Structure formats: C-alpha cells, structure tokens
Amino acid sequence: MRNTHTTASMIAVGSPVVDMVAQVPEDFLNRTRGAKGGMELVDAETLLQLQKELPAPPVRTPGGSAGNTAFALARLGVSSRFMGIVGADAPGAFYRSAFETHGGCGKTIRTHPELPTAVCLSLVTPDGERTMRTHLGAAAALAPSEIAPEDFRGCTHAHVEGYLLFNPDLMCRVLQAAKQAGCGISVDLASFEVVEAARDILPDLLDRYVDIVFANEEEAAAFAGSNDPGRCLEALHVHCPTAAVKLGAEGVFLLNGGEACAVPALPVNEAVDTTGAGDLWAAGFLYGLLNGRDLPHCGHLGATLGAAVVTRQGAALPESEWQRLRSAFGADGRPPN
C-alpha cells in the first residue's frame, strides 16, 4: 500500500459538525422521516422540532465523518489537519478549540461570518444503531474555488468524507487538489444515500483519484447492487487499489491488489452506540497505513478503535481510554487486549 512513512501527516476534508447524540426508543423513528441507519439533510426548523421531541437532552460532542477520523488520529499522535467551515458562533468555537486542544492543527478550518455551525442530531435506538439528521449550515458553504493544492502541501495523506459527494464540483476539486499536492487519498462513502445520489460519478472519481475506499455493508451494496460482501468488495476494488467493506460485528473484508483478508471485529460486552464507529475504524486503519503496517494489521487497528467507541455514547472517548490506546499502539503497534 502507498504512503507508509512513519513521519506522515494527514489532512481530513469534510463538514465540521457538532454532534448532538440522543438515546431514543425505536418508535421515535416511526415519527421521523427517512430510513433508519441513514443520514438525511434537514433544515434548521426541522432539526429544532426533533430536538424538542427528544425524551431526554442530547450529549454534545465534536463530530462529522472526516472530523471524527481527524480527531482520533490527532489523539494517536499523528500530525493532523482538518479542512472545513464553521460558523462564527459558540458551537464553531467549541469545535475548533476541541480539535486544537487534542493535538490537531486548525489553520485550515475556515469561519463563515453569517451561517451557523453544522449540527447533526444522532438518534440512537436501543440496538445501538444511529440515525442521523443534519443541518449543514456553514459547512455547506465550502466552495470549489476556495480549494487549492497549497491546502494539502506538507501532508502525506488526505482523507475525504463521502458527504462531499452531495456537492460533486466540490468533491472533484478536493480530490484534484489533493492529488496535485502528492497526497495519497482515502474516501469514506459515508452513507448509502450518498452512494445512491452519486451513482453516476462515483466510479470515475474512484478510478481517477482514490487510493483507498471505505464502505459499510449498506454503502457497498448500494454501489455494487449486491448483498454479497465479497462481490461488493470486488466491485469497489475494480475502481480503487485498496477497498474495505465493513460488516459491523462480523468484521471487515479487505482487498489490496492481489492480497485479500478478513479481519474479525473485536468483541465488546455491550454495543451502546455506533455513532462514529466507522470513522474511528478508518482512523485506526490509516494509523497503521501511515506507520507502515501490513493490510491485516491495519484492519486490526481499525477494529480496535471501532470496538472502543461503540461501548460509549457518541464518538468521543475519555482521556483514560486514549492513554491506553496510545500506549498500546505506540509500544508495539498491536491492538490492546
């Protein structure tokens, strides 16, 4: 695999979002438009109404797909930047401060003078599944004309969230600029709605720009038109050198060139909330990649972070857990017991 430098640095590109994580009963989703387990964009009024109907106040954490991955890599000691736009408001200040406090570089986080910081309401049902309703606000204001190769200079790897595919021109410009700067590129497909919306352009973008594609079972099925994980993996790999199909508790299938492997998920006592699980899995995988680990080892590191986050509400882990993970990853690169 490409870019196996121990001194590597990365930049994540996406929507800086403040997550509002709420535990809800299953029947709450029956009153909410959209499919369970997916993500839909909503206006500010709809989001406010959903918050009013919650059975208990939500928990606030910094989030966003690429943001979660960047936060995790920064906590693991990888030199990390994030590119996106927050509002000139308290949630925006909260997001920037959290990223910089945890070791990230916020110089590529822009501020919009009028639009509010993006908010995602993550509705978590008793089975641990999360259903997201997002108001993008300032995050949607990032324009292709604002993206240049200079934003990526000095970075070994660029990780891009699939939600940018809702703005095809922006996604194309981000991928072009990252490639021109010499970055390896990974894309997380983010949700099956994204894949369905971008069906016409996604194969070509993967062919031309992307080195690694991450997909969960639903996203891979939407791309391949098949429910067979092996066929989905092959369909993605046709367009991308390295492909990963994540199967939740059943682990992940990985394919890089002629090397294929299945990496089991790590067992957990109780899965409380899957918010951020795929994002932190990507962070573990990329940590391994950037430190020269082989394909199965990268998958195991992804499984380690994925298992750690599903046992807690939201995508944020406490400092004690990060200390344990940093020690284990840094000592011998093996997942902690």
Buried (B, 14 or more C-beta within 10 A) or exposed (E): BBBBBEEBBBBBBBBBBBBBBBBBEEEBBEEBEBBBBBBBBBEEEBBEEBBEEBEEEBBBBBBBBBBBBBBBBBBBEBBBBBBBBBBBBEBBBBBBEBBBEBBBBBEBBBBBEEBBBBBBBBBBBEEBBBBBBBBBBBBBBBEBEEBEBEBBEEBBBBBBBBBBBBBBEBBBBBBBBBBEBBBBBBBBBBBBBBBEBBEEEBBEBBEEBBBBBBBBBBBBBBBBEBEEBBBBBBBBBEBBBBBBBBBBBEBBBBBBEEEBBBBEBBEBEEBBBBBBBBBBBBBBBBBBBBBBBBBBBBBBBBBBBBBBBBBBBBBBBEEEBBEBBBEBBEEEBEBBE
